[in-house]
C-alpha cells in the first residue's frame, strides 16, 4: 500500500528557514503530481506548492519568492524549502499526491499525516 510520510517541521523564528520532506513508498507505478498544503488554526486548508513529473511548479501567491518545491524522482520524494518564514506561515503542512499504483488503471489521491510548522519569537 502506498503511503506518504512527512518530516522536517518544527519551531523557527521569523526570518528563519525550514526544509520539509515527503517520501512516497509502496507499489508505485508513477507519480503524476505531488504537492504541499497547509492548514492554520481556524482556517481552511490551502495549496502551498505543487510539482509535476516534468518538474513544472506552481506556488500560492503568499509564498512565491520564499518557498521552493523540488523533487527527487529516484527517491519518490519532494521537498519544500521555506525561507524568510513569517508568523502567518504557521500551520500544519500536509503532503498530497496523485499516484498510480501497479495493477491500477487509475490514480489515487493520498495525504500524509501532516507536520507542524511554527514561526514565532
Buried (B, 14 or more C-beta within 10 A) or exposed (E): EBBBBBEBBEEBEEEEEBBBBBBBEEEBEEBEBBBBBBBBEEEEBEBBBBBBEEEEBBBBEEBEEBBBBBBEEEEBBBBBBBBEBEEEBBBBBBBBBBBBBEEEEEBEEBBBEBBEBBBEE
